Every structure is written in structure tokens, then in C-alpha cells.
Amino acid sequence: MIENYRPHWMTEELDSLRDLARRFVAEEVTPNQKRWCEQGATDREVWRKAGELGILLPDVSADYGGSGASFAHEAIIAHELCAAGDTSWRVGKQIHVIAAHYIERYGTEAQKHRWLPRLASGETIAGMGMTEPGGGTDLQNIRTRAERTGDGYRIHGAKTFITNGSIGDLLVLAVKTDPAERAKGVSLFLFETSTPGFRVGRRLEKIGLHGSDTCELFFDGCEVPAASLLGEVEGRGFYQMMQDLTYERALVSVNCAAVMEYAFKVTRDYVRERKLFGKALLEQQNTRFQLAEVKTIATLARVFADFTVERMLEGTLDTSLASMGKWWVSEQQCAVVDRCLQLFGGHGYMLEYPIARMYIDARIEPIYAGSNETMKDLIGRSL
Ligand SMILES: Cc1cc2nc3c(=O)[nH]c(=O)nc-3n(C[C@H](O)[C@H](O)[C@H](O)COP(=O)(O)OP(=O)(O)OC[C@H]3O[C@@H](n4cnc5c(N)ncnc54)[C@H](O)[C@@H]3O)c2cc1C
């Protein structure tokens, strides 16, 4: 978008990774997109192939099977997936990466050695089980309960809107270990979906992200060992979730900025070709004004997203800054895609045009990874 633009954290090694990721997306993701959307989920094969290439958990330590690289590596891969219009695998992959980060950051050595190598190879697919039918924003008030038994816990409850819900093998699961407490009563568990009493409910029908499975999950007296508590101490779950959310929010900024670039490019190409009143649609002043604004917004978003990557690399991305990026870039993405779609006229409403799919897929970004209202609340606390 910007001539000769290169964030200063880019390296030759990251250039090579970008090429590798671009090839992988072109060969293994884009050709499967339509089929994944029809079947409502990705295949396991793409996870294993990504694992073989070492692009599934790029910034998890090599001691635990990751590639031992940095957040910039994850951001480059996320950018390539979004810039190619993927809204199937990249959603599940992002959740998988986030789950792995919880394990790396808060898990015991035994938990890290047991799970991270399998997550890095794609043998095991992970999900995050936080949201419940009663609410996703008010996580202190969750109802799913883990009761102490002699040598472990028994889990009862339900989760909803869970990405990778039907294909996942492992969940980072938020439960109440002490229902008398709010935040201090929340703990995270590493929950295996093969546990008796676990059941996947409906795979939910969504307006977009059709290739990413989003499910209801039920836990009917699931017996789990004490060693499945993430870390060794109960009551830390809420604080762990709050700490780790900046990672996810930084990725949303990267993703949405990449989608805007993609929307700009497909729209510019379309209006160059589309002839109306004897000339290209691009030659109408309104079209040029619209695309000039879109290009400006997309450029600002990209620079801000790259800045959040820089802060992540320095370890200085705070909640407020991550929240600014998450709400602003995701909101701009929806507005930009809408304006681009208008320039396609009726074609923009047809699903065979990528802009139509971008329009329905974009709408989730202001909602998940912490709603945009929550982001403004968090920024407000820093005022
Ligand atoms: C496609 C998809 C995938 C998802 N994947 C996952 C997943 O993998 N794991 C997972 O745990 N969850 C997942 N979610 C859930 C998502 O994180 C929640 O939908 C989100 O956190 C909002 O929670 P909610 O839907 O319960 O809305 P609610 O919490 O009921 O909020 C409703 C509205 O009220 C607003 N609101 C809330 N509190 C306040 C307040 N104090 N002041 C003003 N307004 C407020 C919210 O911003 C929102 O606009 C997914 C959701 C979708 C749609």
C-alpha cells in the first residue's frame, strides 16, 4: 500500500517466512476454502501440514516443540492468511495459537511438555472455552463448575460459540472452582474432549466464517485429574485471561488491517475494469474519492497494527494500546469493506465475489476477542 514501506522489525528471515506462508496459503488453504465453508469446518490435514512446516506455533519456545521465533512471525503468517481472503482456517488457527500461549505462559513443566509439541505438530487441535450461554463479556460470572473430588475435579456446565468446538481435542476451559467468589473463583483447566460426559451440541449456523466451526459444548459430570488445572493454583483463571488477551487483540489489528488491504486491491481492480458511461468506473470522481479514503484508512490501520507488533516484540504492549488497535482497526475494517462493496454494485452482493464474503465475515471482529465496547471501557480506565 505504501511505496517502499517496511516496518523496521522486518528481517530477511521474515521475508522468507512471508514467501513460505504465501505459498502454503495458495496451495493448502485457498483451494479448500469453498469446501470448508460447505462442510462447516476445516480438515485436520491442513493443521498437520502447517505443523510439518513449523508455521503452526512460530513463537512458542523450541524447548516445547514450537519454532522459537517471535510474535512478528505469527503476525506475518496471520497477515498472509487474511490478505488471501481466508476466513476458515485462520480463525481456528488463531484460537489454537492463543490456547498454546496460555499453556506456555501458565502451565506446569509437565503440561508444557505434554501438550505443546502436539499442538505445534498439528496432531492436537486446541480451543478456548470461555463464553457461556449466560454471557461472554462478564467472565467473572461464569457458571460452569469444577467441584473437587477425591483426586481430581468433576466438571458440569455449558459453553457456547466455541471455535474449533467440534474438531478440537483440547480446550483451555474457564470454570468456577469457587462459586462464592467472582474473579477469584475462576480457574482454567486443560480439558481433553475425549473425557466421558463431554458432548458437542449444535455446530452453530453463522452469518459468516462458514468454514470455521463454532459450537455449543456440554459438560455433564466430566471427571478430570487434578493435574489438568492449568498451573498449580486455583483461582488464577480470570487474571490469566486478562493478561493474555493483549496477544489476541494485537492479532485482530493485524488481521483487520490485512483484510482492508485485500478489500482495497480487489475493489481497485474491479473499478479499473468495470466500464460505465463509456469509461472505467475508476474515472468517476466519487470512485476515486472513495478509494482515496479507503487507501488512507487502510494505510493508517497497517501502520498502527505494525506498531502494536513492535510493542509486542518489545514486551511493552499494554492493555490500553492493544484495545485501541482492536476496536479502531476492526471498526474501520467493517466500514471500509462496506464502502468497497458499494462500488461493486449488485456484483458486490453476490457471494462469488470476494468482497461479498468479506462483508459478512468482517462483522465478527468488533464482537469477539473482547467486544469493542469492552475495549473502550478498558481504554477509559487508563484516562
Ligand atoms: C464466531 C464466533 C467465534 C467465537 N469463538 C469463541 C471461542 O473460541 N471461545 C470463546 O470463549 N468465545 C468465543 N466467542 C464468543 C465471543 O467472545 C463473545 O460473543 C463475546 O465475548 C461477547 O459475549 P456475548 O456474545 O455473550 O455478549 P454479551 O456479553 O451478552 O454482550 C452483549 C453486548 O453488550 C455489550 N456489553 C457487555 N458489557 C457491557 C458493559 N459493561 N457496558 C456496555 N455494554 C456492554 C457487549 O459489548 C455486547 O455488545 C465467539 C463468538 C463468535 C460469534
The ligand as an SDF file (V2000), in Angstrom:
LIG
                    3D

 53 58  0  0  0  0  0  0  0  0999 V2000
  -17.8100  -16.6730   15.5010 C   0  0  0  0  0  0  0  0  0  0  0  0
  -17.5300  -16.5900   16.9690 C   0  0  0  0  0  0  0  0  0  0  0  0
  -16.4500  -17.2830   17.4920 C   0  0  0  0  0  0  0  0  0  0  0  0
  -16.2160  -17.2410   18.8590 C   0  0  0  0  0  0  0  0  0  0  0  0
  -15.2070  -18.0060   19.3890 N   0  0  0  0  0  0  0  0  0  0  0  0
  -15.0850  -18.0990   20.7410 C   0  0  0  0  0  0  0  0  0  0  0  0
  -14.1710  -19.0290   21.3200 C   0  0  0  0  0  0  0  0  0  0  0  0
  -13.4520  -19.7410   20.6310 O   0  0  0  0  0  0  0  0  0  0  0  0
  -14.1300  -19.1010   22.6680 N   0  0  0  0  0  0  0  0  0  0  0  0
  -14.9100  -18.3340   23.4780 C   0  0  0  0  0  0  0  0  0  0  0  0
  -14.8270  -18.4760   24.6910 O   0  0  0  0  0  0  0  0  0  0  0  0
  -15.7920  -17.4320   22.9460 N   0  0  0  0  0  0  0  0  0  0  0  0
  -15.9000  -17.3180   21.6050 C   0  0  0  0  0  0  0  0  0  0  0  0
  -16.7970  -16.4450   21.0550 N   0  0  0  0  0  0  0  0  0  0  0  0
  -17.6210  -15.6370   21.9380 C   0  0  0  0  0  0  0  0  0  0  0  0
  -17.2700  -14.1690   21.9490 C   0  0  0  0  0  0  0  0  0  0  0  0
  -16.0350  -13.9650   22.5740 O   0  0  0  0  0  0  0  0  0  0  0  0
  -18.4340  -13.4620   22.6610 C   0  0  0  0  0  0  0  0  0  0  0  0
  -19.5280  -13.4740   21.7510 O   0  0  0  0  0  0  0  0  0  0  0  0
  -18.1020  -12.0670   23.1000 C   0  0  0  0  0  0  0  0  0  0  0  0
  -17.1640  -12.0960   24.1410 O   0  0  0  0  0  0  0  0  0  0  0  0
  -19.3500  -11.3230   23.5930 C   0  0  0  0  0  0  0  0  0  0  0  0
  -20.0240  -12.0840   24.5500 O   0  0  0  0  0  0  0  0  0  0  0  0
  -21.5940  -12.3670   24.3750 P   0  0  0  0  0  0  0  0  0  0  0  0
  -21.8160  -12.8360   22.9780 O   0  0  0  0  0  0  0  0  0  0  0  0
  -22.0580  -13.2550   25.4510 O   0  0  0  0  0  0  0  0  0  0  0  0
  -22.2520  -10.9450   24.5180 O   0  0  0  0  0  0  0  0  0  0  0  0
  -22.6630  -10.2360   25.8760 P   0  0  0  0  0  0  0  0  0  0  0  0
  -21.5920  -10.4200   26.8740 O   0  0  0  0  0  0  0  0  0  0  0  0
  -24.0580  -10.6460   26.2150 O   0  0  0  0  0  0  0  0  0  0  0  0
  -22.6780   -8.7070   25.3960 O   0  0  0  0  0  0  0  0  0  0  0  0
  -23.7230   -8.1870   24.5610 C   0  0  0  0  0  0  0  0  0  0  0  0
  -23.4120   -6.7280   24.2170 C   0  0  0  0  0  0  0  0  0  0  0  0
  -23.3620   -5.9620   25.4050 O   0  0  0  0  0  0  0  0  0  0  0  0
  -22.1720   -5.1970   25.4250 C   0  0  0  0  0  0  0  0  0  0  0  0
  -21.7080   -5.0450   26.8140 N   0  0  0  0  0  0  0  0  0  0  0  0
  -21.2620   -6.0040   27.6260 C   0  0  0  0  0  0  0  0  0  0  0  0
  -20.9120   -5.4710   28.8220 N   0  0  0  0  0  0  0  0  0  0  0  0
  -21.1510   -4.1490   28.7340 C   0  0  0  0  0  0  0  0  0  0  0  0
  -20.9880   -3.0560   29.6280 C   0  0  0  0  0  0  0  0  0  0  0  0
  -20.4880   -3.2270   30.8610 N   0  0  0  0  0  0  0  0  0  0  0  0
  -21.3310   -1.8210   29.2040 N   0  0  0  0  0  0  0  0  0  0  0  0
  -21.8270   -1.6340   27.9820 C   0  0  0  0  0  0  0  0  0  0  0  0
  -22.0110   -2.6310   27.0790 N   0  0  0  0  0  0  0  0  0  0  0  0
  -21.6640   -3.8750   27.4550 C   0  0  0  0  0  0  0  0  0  0  0  0
  -21.1720   -6.0240   24.6330 C   0  0  0  0  0  0  0  0  0  0  0  0
  -20.1430   -5.2160   24.1690 O   0  0  0  0  0  0  0  0  0  0  0  0
  -22.0490   -6.5320   23.5150 C   0  0  0  0  0  0  0  0  0  0  0  0
  -22.1610   -5.5410   22.5310 O   0  0  0  0  0  0  0  0  0  0  0  0
  -17.0430  -16.4520   19.6960 C   0  0  0  0  0  0  0  0  0  0  0  0
  -18.1080  -15.7280   19.1540 C   0  0  0  0  0  0  0  0  0  0  0  0
  -18.3710  -15.8160   17.8150 C   0  0  0  0  0  0  0  0  0  0  0  0
  -19.5750  -15.0660   17.2890 C   0  0  0  0  0  0  0  0  0  0  0  0
  1  2  1  0
  2  3  1  0
  2 52  2  0
  3  4  2  0
  4  5  1  0
  4 50  1  0
  5  6  2  0
  6  7  1  0
  6 13  1  0
  7  8  2  0
  7  9  1  0
  9 10  1  0
 10 11  2  0
 10 12  1  0
 12 13  2  0
 13 14  1  0
 14 15  1  0
 14 50  1  0
 15 16  1  0
 16 17  1  0
 16 18  1  0
 18 19  1  0
 18 20  1  0
 20 21  1  0
 20 22  1  0
 22 23  1  0
 23 24  1  0
 24 25  2  0
 24 26  1  0
 24 27  1  0
 27 28  1  0
 28 29  2  0
 28 30  1  0
 28 31  1  0
 31 32  1  0
 32 33  1  0
 33 34  1  0
 33 48  1  0
 34 35  1  0
 35 36  1  0
 35 46  1  0
 36 37  1  0
 36 45  1  0
 37 38  2  0
 38 39  1  0
 39 40  1  0
 39 45  2  0
 40 41  1  0
 40 42  2  0
 42 43  1  0
 43 44  2  0
 44 45  1  0
 46 47  1  0
 46 48  1  0
 48 49  1  0
 50 51  2  0
 51 52  1  0
 52 53  1  0
M  END
$$$$
